[in-house]
Amino acid sequence: MEYFLIPPYCALLLLGLGDVAALIVVNGILGRSVILNSQYEIPASSFIQWNYNSLLVAQYYNSSSLCTGQLTGRCQVYGNGSLRIDNLSYADQGDYTLNTQILGSSTFNSTNYQLTVYISRGGLNGGDIAGIVVGVLAGVTIIGVIVFLILKKKNPPGTGCDIPHSAQANIYEIRLPGVQVDTAPTVKEESHYQHLKHPDLSVYQTMRPVPAK
């Protein structure tokens, strides 16, 4: 069996680092919220601390969350160690470190994060689209009701579809392209009873009434 000799300065370095996790990269959208999730289970009796570029910005102890520095009023630390940052700005991007320590013991864990903030280029999210659709439908409905009321006020019932006599006379005068229309005046057709009229008017003078029986 082979043995490896660790130099003394390397042993001291490992002891000083403790349990160190790999760098976790997190992306956030400008103006929105992002959560830096804890990667391991943290006992309830732990002291939780978040540093931003080596400066204290948030901590959690005894079921109480406290945000300070540039995250004042914009963050929340949960009991599992996760950190939520609201209303992201470009100033929030950088290196974050989660430090946890179980009270009454020497157990100390540290996790490193790298946060990058981007501007949204993917369009609107589902909530924004739903709000726009509801607003458009409501606006169209209101406009339709207003137009209906205006037309109803201008055209009372019973008169809205009445056509003036002068307009009725011109309805049948519309000519179609390429169609020859006879514009000669029509001759009024005589009644069939006019053919029974005797041309000699003296006949009607000599007619006498028939005495009743």
MARPA-372597 format. One line per field, with one value per atom (N, C-alpha, C): residue number from 1; residue in one letter; x, y, z; atom name. Coordinates in steps of 0.2 Angstrom, whole numbers. Example, Ala and Ser with C-alpha at 12.3 -4.5 7.8 and 13.67 -1.06 7.14 Angstrom:
# MARPA-372597
num = (1;1;1;2;2;2)
residuo = (a;a;a;s;s;s)
x = (66;62;66;64;68;64)
y = (-28;-22;-16;-11;-5;0)
z = (39;39;39;35;36;39)
atomo = (N;CA;C;N;CA;C)
//
This chain:
# MARPA-372597
num = (1;1;1;2;2;2;3;3;3;4;4;4;5;5;5;6;6;6;7;7;7;8;8;8;9;9;9;10;10;10;11;11;11;12;12;12;13;13;13;14;14;14;15;15;15;16;16;16;17;17;17;18;18;18;19;19;19;20;20;20;21;21;21;22;22;22;23;23;23;24;24;24;25;25;25;26;26;26;27;27;27;28;28;28;29;29;29;30;30;30;31;31;31;32;32;32;33;33;33;34;34;34;35;35;35;36;36;36;37;37;37;38;38;38;39;39;39;40;40;40;41;41;41;42;42;42;43;43;43;44;44;44;45;45;45;46;46;46;47;47;47;48;48;48;49;49;49;50;50;50;51;51;51;52;52;52;53;53;53;54;54;54;55;55;55;56;56;56;57;57;57;58;58;58;59;59;59;60;60;60;61;61;61;62;62;62;63;63;63;64;64;64;65;65;65;66;66;66;67;67;67;68;68;68;69;69;69;70;70;70;71;71;71;72;72;72;73;73;73;74;74;74;75;75;75;76;76;76;77;77;77;78;78;78;79;79;79;80;80;80;81;81;81;82;82;82;83;83;83;84;84;84;85;85;85;86;86;86;87;87;87;88;88;88;89;89;89;90;90;90;91;91;91;92;92;92;93;93;93;94;94;94;95;95;95;96;96;96;97;97;97;98;98;98;99;99;99;100;100;100;101;101;101;102;102;102;103;103;103;104;104;104;105;105;105;106;106;106;107;107;107;108;108;108;109;109;109;110;110;110;111;111;111;112;112;112;113;113;113;114;114;114;115;115;115;116;116;116;117;117;117;118;118;118;119;119;119;120;120;120;121;121;121;122;122;122;123;123;123;124;124;124;125;125;125;126;126;126;127;127;127;128;128;128;129;129;129;130;130;130;131;131;131;132;132;132;133;133;133;134;134;134;135;135;135;136;136;136;137;137;137;138;138;138;139;139;139;140;140;140;141;141;141;142;142;142;143;143;143;144;144;144;145;145;145;146;146;146;147;147;147;148;148;148;149;149;149;150;150;150;151;151;151;152;152;152;153;153;153;154;154;154;155;155;155;156;156;156;157;157;157;158;158;158;159;159;159;160;160;160;161;161;161;162;162;162;163;163;163;164;164;164;165;165;165;166;166;166;167;167;167;168;168;168;169;169;169;170;170;170;171;171;171;172;172;172;173;173;173;174;174;174;175;175;175;176;176;176;177;177;177;178;178;178;179;179;179;180;180;180;181;181;181;182;182;182;183;183;183;184;184;184;185;185;185;186;186;186;187;187;187;188;188;188;189;189;189;190;190;190;191;191;191;192;192;192;193;193;193;194;194;194;195;195;195;196;196;196;197;197;197;198;198;198;199;199;199;200;200;200;201;201;201;202;202;202;203;203;203;204;204;204;205;205;205;206;206;206;207;207;207;208;208;208;209;209;209;210;210;210;211;211;211;212;212;212;213;213;213)
residuo = (m;m;m;e;e;e;y;y;y;f;f;f;l;l;l;i;i;i;p;p;p;p;p;p;y;y;y;c;c;c;a;a;a;l;l;l;l;l;l;l;l;l;l;l;l;g;g;g;l;l;l;g;g;g;d;d;d;v;v;v;a;a;a;a;a;a;l;l;l;i;i;i;v;v;v;v;v;v;n;n;n;g;g;g;i;i;i;l;l;l;g;g;g;r;r;r;s;s;s;v;v;v;i;i;i;l;l;l;n;n;n;s;s;s;q;q;q;y;y;y;e;e;e;i;i;i;p;p;p;a;a;a;s;s;s;s;s;s;f;f;f;i;i;i;q;q;q;w;w;w;n;n;n;y;y;y;n;n;n;s;s;s;l;l;l;l;l;l;v;v;v;a;a;a;q;q;q;y;y;y;y;y;y;n;n;n;s;s;s;s;s;s;s;s;s;l;l;l;c;c;c;t;t;t;g;g;g;q;q;q;l;l;l;t;t;t;g;g;g;r;r;r;c;c;c;q;q;q;v;v;v;y;y;y;g;g;g;n;n;n;g;g;g;s;s;s;l;l;l;r;r;r;i;i;i;d;d;d;n;n;n;l;l;l;s;s;s;y;y;y;a;a;a;d;d;d;q;q;q;g;g;g;d;d;d;y;y;y;t;t;t;l;l;l;n;n;n;t;t;t;q;q;q;i;i;i;l;l;l;g;g;g;s;s;s;s;s;s;t;t;t;f;f;f;n;n;n;s;s;s;t;t;t;n;n;n;y;y;y;q;q;q;l;l;l;t;t;t;v;v;v;y;y;y;i;i;i;s;s;s;r;r;r;g;g;g;g;g;g;l;l;l;n;n;n;g;g;g;g;g;g;d;d;d;i;i;i;a;a;a;g;g;g;i;i;i;v;v;v;v;v;v;g;g;g;v;v;v;l;l;l;a;a;a;g;g;g;v;v;v;t;t;t;i;i;i;i;i;i;g;g;g;v;v;v;i;i;i;v;v;v;f;f;f;l;l;l;i;i;i;l;l;l;k;k;k;k;k;k;k;k;k;n;n;n;p;p;p;p;p;p;g;g;g;t;t;t;g;g;g;c;c;c;d;d;d;i;i;i;p;p;p;h;h;h;s;s;s;a;a;a;q;q;q;a;a;a;n;n;n;i;i;i;y;y;y;e;e;e;i;i;i;r;r;r;l;l;l;p;p;p;g;g;g;v;v;v;q;q;q;v;v;v;d;d;d;t;t;t;a;a;a;p;p;p;t;t;t;v;v;v;k;k;k;e;e;e;e;e;e;s;s;s;h;h;h;y;y;y;q;q;q;h;h;h;l;l;l;k;k;k;h;h;h;p;p;p;d;d;d;l;l;l;s;s;s;v;v;v;y;y;y;q;q;q;t;t;t;m;m;m;r;r;r;p;p;p;v;v;v;p;p;p;a;a;a;k;k;k)
x = (4;0;4;3;7;3;8;5;8;3;5;6;11;13;10;5;2;7;9;13;9;12;9;4;7;3;-4;-4;-10;-15;-13;-17;-21;-17;-20;-25;-23;-28;-35;-35;-41;-45;-41;-45;-48;-45;-48;-54;-54;-60;-66;-65;-71;-74;-81;-85;-87;-83;-84;-87;-93;-96;-94;-96;-94;-97;-95;-98;-105;-110;-117;-118;-120;-122;-129;-131;-138;-140;-145;-147;-153;-154;-160;-162;-168;-171;-171;-169;-169;-176;-177;-183;-188;-186;-190;-186;-189;-186;-182;-177;-173;-172;-171;-170;-163;-159;-153;-154;-155;-157;-152;-153;-148;-147;-142;-140;-140;-141;-141;-146;-148;-152;-149;-152;-149;-153;-150;-154;-157;-163;-167;-163;-158;-154;-148;-148;-142;-143;-137;-136;-134;-139;-138;-136;-131;-128;-126;-128;-127;-122;-117;-112;-112;-112;-111;-105;-100;-94;-90;-91;-88;-91;-97;-100;-107;-108;-115;-121;-125;-131;-138;-137;-143;-141;-146;-145;-152;-151;-157;-155;-159;-158;-164;-166;-171;-178;-179;-185;-186;-181;-181;-176;-179;-175;-173;-167;-164;-160;-162;-158;-155;-149;-145;-142;-138;-134;-139;-136;-140;-146;-147;-153;-158;-158;-162;-169;-174;-181;-182;-177;-178;-177;-176;-174;-177;-177;-180;-176;-174;-170;-175;-175;-179;-176;-180;-177;-172;-173;-169;-163;-162;-155;-156;-161;-162;-163;-161;-161;-165;-170;-174;-173;-171;-170;-175;-178;-184;-181;-185;-183;-176;-173;-166;-164;-158;-154;-147;-144;-137;-132;-134;-129;-129;-135;-135;-131;-129;-125;-118;-115;-109;-108;-104;-103;-106;-110;-114;-111;-111;-109;-114;-116;-120;-116;-116;-112;-117;-117;-121;-117;-120;-116;-121;-121;-125;-123;-128;-126;-124;-119;-116;-111;-110;-105;-100;-95;-90;-91;-97;-99;-101;-97;-98;-97;-103;-103;-103;-101;-101;-102;-106;-108;-107;-104;-103;-108;-110;-115;-112;-114;-112;-119;-121;-127;-126;-130;-129;-136;-137;-143;-144;-149;-150;-157;-157;-164;-168;-174;-179;-180;-179;-180;-184;-187;-192;-199;-201;-208;-211;-218;-221;-223;-223;-225;-232;-235;-242;-246;-244;-248;-249;-244;-244;-249;-249;-253;-260;-261;-268;-271;-267;-270;-271;-267;-268;-274;-275;-281;-288;-288;-294;-295;-290;-291;-294;-291;-293;-301;-302;-309;-314;-312;-316;-317;-311;-312;-316;-316;-320;-327;-329;-336;-339;-335;-337;-338;-334;-335;-341;-342;-348;-354;-355;-360;-362;-356;-357;-359;-357;-359;-366;-368;-375;-380;-378;-382;-383;-377;-378;-382;-382;-386;-393;-394;-401;-404;-400;-403;-404;-400;-401;-407;-408;-414;-418;-424;-429;-432;-435;-438;-444;-444;-450;-448;-442;-440;-433;-430;-423;-422;-427;-427;-432;-435;-440;-436;-438;-435;-440;-437;-441;-444;-450;-453;-449;-445;-441;-435;-433;-428;-430;-436;-439;-440;-442;-442;-436;-430;-424;-421;-424;-421;-420;-425;-426;-422;-419;-416;-408;-406;-399;-398;-393;-391;-384;-385;-379;-374;-368;-363;-364;-365;-366;-373;-377;-384;-388;-392;-395;-402;-404;-410;-414;-421;-425;-428;-427;-429;-435;-438;-444;-450;-454;-460;-465;-467;-472;-479;-483;-489;-494;-498;-503;-508;-508;-513;-520;-524;-531;-535;-540;-544;-548;-550;-554;-561;-563;-570;-571;-565;-565;-567;-566;-568;-576;-579;-586;-590;-587;-590;-592;-598;-601;-599;-597;-594;-600;-606;-611;-614;-614;-616;-623;-627;-634;-638;-634;-637;-638;-634;-635;-640;-642;-648;-654;-655;-661;-663;-658;-659;-664;-668;-673;-673;-674;-674;-680;-678;-683;-688;-694;-699;-698;-699;-698;-705;-704;-710;-713)
y = (-6;0;6;11;17;22;27;32;39;44;50;55;59;64;70;73;80;85;90;95;99;101;104;110;115;120;119;113;110;108;105;102;108;113;119;123;123;126;122;115;111;112;113;114;121;126;132;133;129;130;126;121;117;114;114;111;116;116;121;118;121;118;122;119;122;129;133;139;138;141;140;147;146;152;153;159;160;166;166;171;175;181;185;190;192;197;203;208;215;217;220;222;217;211;205;202;196;193;187;185;179;176;169;166;162;163;159;154;148;142;139;137;133;126;123;117;111;112;107;109;104;105;108;113;117;116;114;113;119;119;125;129;126;130;132;135;137;145;148;155;155;159;160;167;167;174;174;179;180;186;185;191;192;198;201;204;201;204;205;200;200;205;208;212;209;210;207;211;207;210;207;201;197;192;191;185;183;177;174;171;172;170;170;164;164;166;163;164;171;175;182;183;187;188;196;197;204;205;211;213;220;220;227;229;234;237;238;236;238;233;228;224;226;231;234;235;231;232;228;224;221;213;210;203;200;193;189;183;181;175;170;164;159;154;150;146;140;139;134;137;143;146;150;149;152;160;164;171;173;177;180;187;190;197;199;205;208;214;216;222;222;217;216;222;224;229;227;230;228;228;233;233;227;223;217;211;211;206;206;199;199;192;192;186;186;180;180;173;174;168;167;160;158;155;157;155;152;146;143;140;141;138;136;130;127;130;133;136;131;132;128;123;123;118;122;118;121;120;117;115;122;123;129;127;129;127;134;134;140;137;141;140;147;146;152;152;158;160;165;165;171;173;179;181;186;185;189;191;198;201;203;200;202;206;209;212;207;208;203;204;199;199;194;190;185;187;194;196;196;196;196;189;189;183;181;176;174;179;181;186;192;195;201;200;195;194;193;189;189;196;200;206;211;210;214;212;205;202;205;204;206;214;218;225;227;223;224;222;216;214;219;221;226;233;235;241;241;235;234;234;230;230;237;241;248;252;251;255;253;246;244;246;247;249;256;260;268;269;265;266;264;259;257;262;265;270;276;278;284;283;277;276;275;272;271;278;283;290;294;293;296;293;287;284;280;284;281;275;271;265;267;263;264;269;273;278;276;271;270;267;263;260;263;269;272;275;275;277;283;289;294;292;296;294;296;301;303;298;296;291;284;282;276;277;283;283;282;283;283;276;272;265;261;261;257;260;266;269;268;263;261;257;259;255;251;245;241;242;242;243;238;240;236;234;237;235;241;240;246;246;252;253;257;255;259;265;271;277;280;277;279;279;284;284;279;275;270;273;269;271;268;271;269;264;258;253;255;255;256;251;252;247;244;237;233;236;239;242;248;251;257;254;248;245;244;244;243;250;255;262;263;265;266;273;273;280;285;283;288;289;295;297;298;299;299;293;287;281;281;285;285;290;295;299;296;291;288;282;280;274;276;272;273;268;269;264;259;253;248;248;248;248;241;242;236;232;225;221;220)
z = (0;0;0;-4;-5;0;3;7;4;4;1;7;7;12;10;14;13;16;12;15;21;26;32;29;24;23;19;15;12;17;22;27;31;32;35;31;24;20;19;19;19;26;31;38;38;35;35;30;25;20;23;26;28;23;23;18;12;7;1;-5;-7;-13;-19;-25;-31;-32;-37;-38;-42;-39;-42;-46;-53;-57;-57;-56;-56;-60;-64;-69;-67;-67;-65;-70;-70;-75;-72;-75;-73;-71;-65;-62;-59;-59;-57;-51;-48;-42;-44;-40;-41;-34;-34;-28;-28;-24;-23;-18;-21;-17;-13;-7;-3;-6;-6;-9;-4;2;7;13;17;22;28;31;36;43;48;54;57;60;63;67;71;76;73;67;63;62;62;60;53;49;42;40;36;34;26;23;16;15;11;10;2;1;-6;-7;-11;-12;-6;-1;6;10;9;13;15;22;24;21;19;16;19;21;24;29;34;39;41;44;47;54;59;65;70;73;77;74;68;64;62;61;59;54;48;43;43;41;41;35;31;25;27;24;26;19;20;14;8;2;-4;-5;-1;-1;4;7;12;9;12;9;3;0;-6;-6;0;1;6;6;11;12;18;19;23;20;22;27;31;36;33;26;23;21;21;19;13;9;2;3;-2;-2;-8;-7;-12;-13;-19;-20;-25;-23;-27;-31;-36;-40;-42;-46;-47;-51;-50;-54;-56;-60;-62;-57;-52;-46;-42;-42;-38;-41;-47;-50;-47;-46;-43;-39;-34;-30;-23;-22;-16;-12;-6;-2;4;4;10;15;21;27;32;34;39;45;51;57;62;64;69;76;79;86;91;94;99;97;90;87;83;80;76;69;67;60;56;51;47;40;36;29;25;19;14;7;4;-3;-7;-13;-17;-23;-24;-30;-34;-40;-45;-48;-47;-50;-56;-61;-67;-69;-70;-72;-79;-82;-89;-90;-96;-98;-101;-100;-103;-111;-115;-122;-125;-120;-122;-123;-122;-123;-116;-116;-110;-107;-100;-97;-97;-95;-95;-92;-86;-82;-86;-89;-93;-99;-102;-108;-106;-101;-98;-97;-93;-91;-98;-103;-109;-112;-113;-116;-113;-106;-102;-103;-103;-104;-111;-116;-123;-124;-121;-122;-118;-112;-109;-113;-116;-120;-126;-129;-135;-133;-128;-125;-124;-120;-118;-125;-129;-136;-139;-140;-143;-140;-133;-130;-131;-131;-132;-139;-144;-151;-152;-149;-149;-146;-140;-137;-141;-145;-149;-155;-158;-164;-162;-156;-154;-152;-150;-148;-155;-160;-166;-170;-170;-173;-169;-167;-162;-165;-161;-164;-169;-174;-179;-185;-184;-189;-192;-189;-191;-198;-200;-207;-212;-210;-215;-220;-226;-232;-235;-236;-239;-246;-247;-254;-260;-259;-265;-266;-260;-261;-264;-262;-265;-272;-275;-282;-286;-282;-286;-285;-281;-279;-286;-290;-296;-302;-301;-307;-307;-303;-303;-309;-313;-319;-318;-320;-320;-326;-325;-331;-336;-343;-348;-350;-346;-347;-350;-356;-359;-356;-353;-350;-354;-356;-360;-356;-358;-354;-357;-362;-365;-361;-361;-356;-358;-353;-354;-355;-359;-361;-356;-353;-348;-351;-349;-352;-350;-356;-355;-351;-348;-344;-350;-348;-353;-353;-348;-349;-353;-355;-360;-367;-368;-375;-376;-370;-370;-371;-371;-371;-378;-379;-386;-388;-395;-397;-398;-399;-400;-393;-391;-384;-384;-390;-390;-387;-388;-385;-378;-374;-367;-365;-370;-369;-369;-374;-375;-371;-367;-363;-357;-356;-350;-345;-339;-334;-335;-334;-334;-328;-329;-323;-320;-313;-309;-309;-309;-309;-302)
atomo = (N;CA;C;N;CA;C;N;CA;C;N;CA;C;N;CA;C;N;CA;C;N;CA;C;N;CA;C;N;CA;C;N;CA;C;N;CA;C;N;CA;C;N;CA;C;N;CA;C;N;CA;C;N;CA;C;N;CA;C;N;CA;C;N;CA;C;N;CA;C;N;CA;C;N;CA;C;N;CA;C;N;CA;C;N;CA;C;N;CA;C;N;CA;C;N;CA;C;N;CA;C;N;CA;C;N;CA;C;N;CA;C;N;CA;C;N;CA;C;N;CA;C;N;CA;C;N;CA;C;N;CA;C;N;CA;C;N;CA;C;N;CA;C;N;CA;C;N;CA;C;N;CA;C;N;CA;C;N;CA;C;N;CA;C;N;CA;C;N;CA;C;N;CA;C;N;CA;C;N;CA;C;N;CA;C;N;CA;C;N;CA;C;N;CA;C;N;CA;C;N;CA;C;N;CA;C;N;CA;C;N;CA;C;N;CA;C;N;CA;C;N;CA;C;N;CA;C;N;CA;C;N;CA;C;N;CA;C;N;CA;C;N;CA;C;N;CA;C;N;CA;C;N;CA;C;N;CA;C;N;CA;C;N;CA;C;N;CA;C;N;CA;C;N;CA;C;N;CA;C;N;CA;C;N;CA;C;N;CA;C;N;CA;C;N;CA;C;N;CA;C;N;CA;C;N;CA;C;N;CA;C;N;CA;C;N;CA;C;N;CA;C;N;CA;C;N;CA;C;N;CA;C;N;CA;C;N;CA;C;N;CA;C;N;CA;C;N;CA;C;N;CA;C;N;CA;C;N;CA;C;N;CA;C;N;CA;C;N;CA;C;N;CA;C;N;CA;C;N;CA;C;N;CA;C;N;CA;C;N;CA;C;N;CA;C;N;CA;C;N;CA;C;N;CA;C;N;CA;C;N;CA;C;N;CA;C;N;CA;C;N;CA;C;N;CA;C;N;CA;C;N;CA;C;N;CA;C;N;CA;C;N;CA;C;N;CA;C;N;CA;C;N;CA;C;N;CA;C;N;CA;C;N;CA;C;N;CA;C;N;CA;C;N;CA;C;N;CA;C;N;CA;C;N;CA;C;N;CA;C;N;CA;C;N;CA;C;N;CA;C;N;CA;C;N;CA;C;N;CA;C;N;CA;C;N;CA;C;N;CA;C;N;CA;C;N;CA;C;N;CA;C;N;CA;C;N;CA;C;N;CA;C;N;CA;C;N;CA;C;N;CA;C;N;CA;C;N;CA;C;N;CA;C;N;CA;C;N;CA;C;N;CA;C;N;CA;C;N;CA;C;N;CA;C;N;CA;C;N;CA;C;N;CA;C;N;CA;C;N;CA;C;N;CA;C;N;CA;C;N;CA;C;N;CA;C;N;CA;C;N;CA;C;N;CA;C;N;CA;C;N;CA;C;N;CA;C;N;CA;C;N;CA;C;N;CA;C;N;CA;C;N;CA;C;N;CA;C;N;CA;C;N;CA;C;N;CA;C;N;CA;C;N;CA;C;N;CA;C;N;CA;C;N;CA;C;N;CA;C;N;CA;C;N;CA;C;N;CA;C;N;CA;C;N;CA;C;N;CA;C;N;CA;C;N;CA;C;N;CA;C;N;CA;C;N;CA;C;N;CA;C;N;CA;C;N;CA;C;N;CA;C;N;CA;C)
//
